[in-house]
Amino acid sequence: MTLNRSEAEWDDVFAVDLKSAWLCCRAVLPDMLSAGRGSIVNIASLHADMTYPGMFPYAAAKSGLVGLTRSLALEVGPRQVRVNALSPGFTETPLVSAWFEAQPPQKRAEVLAVHPMGRMGSPKEVASCVAFPLSSEASFVTRAN
């Protein structure tokens, strides 16, 4: 249950999934702004828009990351720095595999049933999606997720 989570759990998830992105942006933005160009892609999650029971506070942190992305895009866009977020669906990573191992056996099938492709993505596929908004081919894309 959401209310049974400790404050330390909340802090840990927000540190990894929201604060770390803010710190990275804060570190790179001065040089990008000085150069008058740059691109940032934050990795949000489908949990920012839809989620499952028990995904708190991850869903809250990823929703915050989408908000951070939108706000930064508005602030730095006039100086030709683009900020976008990618919200991939379930991706076959060790962390996701461990999560499925802790779930009832039918959970994987339930998750795959709501994916239009009927499968999870691979880390390589997500990386390919990140490459586009970082490229000059996406020179007009900002504040997207």
Secondary structure, 3 states (H helix, E strand, C coil): CHHHCCHHHHHHHHHHHHHHHHHHHHHHHHHHHHHCCEEEEEECCHHHCCCCCCCCCHHHHHHHHHHHHHHHHHHHHHHCEEEEEECCCCECCHHHHHHHHCCCCCHHHHHHHHCCCCCCECHHHHHHHHHHHHCHHHCCCCCCC
